[in-house]
Amino acid sequence: MGILGQLERALGVWYPDPDADPDDTNPVVAVAFREYVMNRLGDAYSVADREERAAGEPDVVCVRNRDEARFDLITCFRSRMFTGEDGEVYLPWVTPETYAAYQTYAAAEENPCIVIIGLHGFADEPKFLFAVPLAEAVPQLPRTVLQKYEVRKDAELL
């Protein structure tokens, strides 16, 4: 990360004005981010977008070409984080009901299920990117957990 990115983090740019109201639920945003993730995986993976899916099923299924390992990816773009009453900064990325459905799917399929989160910037070029195992991606995801799973611009996504 460059000096500008470090400065933005130090100044708290992750947390824009709470009065701003971006539309993270727009389906166009979701599709743009999903396409960004699929492109980011590159030629090392065979990727299938799951446009027709039930609630609680992943957005993308990918297979690593070198060993045929399968990964189920849940993609989520959010434009901002929030500060809770306890002072902890968190990212509400999913409802508890949908999270439970994702867990049920992951247990049945027995494949690694990873939540790919884009934060800030634009859906097709997020400022920050995270690859969080579903088991740790609780619905109100704390910043401390996100930081452990940040994917740098020059690093492989998975």
PyMOL commands that set and color helices and strands:
alter all, ss='L'
color gray80, all
select helices_A, chain A and resi 3-11+27-44+96-109+134-136+143-148
alter helices_A, ss='H'
color red, helices_A
select strands_A, chain A and resi 45-49+60-64+69-78+82-83+89-92+113-122+125-133+140-142
alter strands_A, ss='S'
color yellow, strands_A
deselect
rebuild
show_as cartoon
